[in-house]
Amino acid sequence: MPKKPVKKSKRKAVLLGVGLDSDGHKRVTTGPNFAMVGGTEGTHEVMVEKAIKINEHLKRRGKSLGEVSGEEFDDIAHKVGLSRQEPGNPENS
């Protein structure tokens, strides 16, 4: 019996933002490849804005989130004002 060709599936990726500050309201915003939960009104708004800007950069490059390398994502994140958080670094607090 012939083998079925193996389909190459696209990597799926989503951005998940969690706002750790709170003002008593429950906030959840989802988009095509992101989910932002929690945070005060200001924090939540900033998280959603960054996710939207990341999507705009991806669209300009003609790629989905699952198609970019870690380095390429870091470049996009830097352009929208995000930086990599290193564990245990007091400057990131």
C-alpha positions, 0 to 999 in steps of 0.5 A, a space after each residue: 500500500 503506498 504511503 500518503 504524502 506527509 503534509 507539512 503543517 504551518 507552525 501556529 503561534 499566538 501572542 499572549 499578554 497578561 497584565 498583572 496589575 489590577 483595578 478590579 475589572 476583568 479585561 480580555 481582548 482577542 485578535 487573529 493571533 493574540 489574546 490579552 488578559 488582565 491589567 488596568 485599563 491603561 496596561 491592557 490598552 498598551 498590550 493590545 496596541 503592541 499586539 496590533 502593531 506587531 500584526 501590522 509589521 508582520 503583514 508588511 513582511 507578508 508573514 504570519 506569526 508562525 512564519 517568523 524566526 525568533 530573531 525576526 520576531 525580536 526585531 519586530 518587537 523592538 520596533 514596537 517598543 518591546 524588549 526581551 526580558 531576562 530572568 533575574 535581571 533587576 532592571 526588568 522589574 
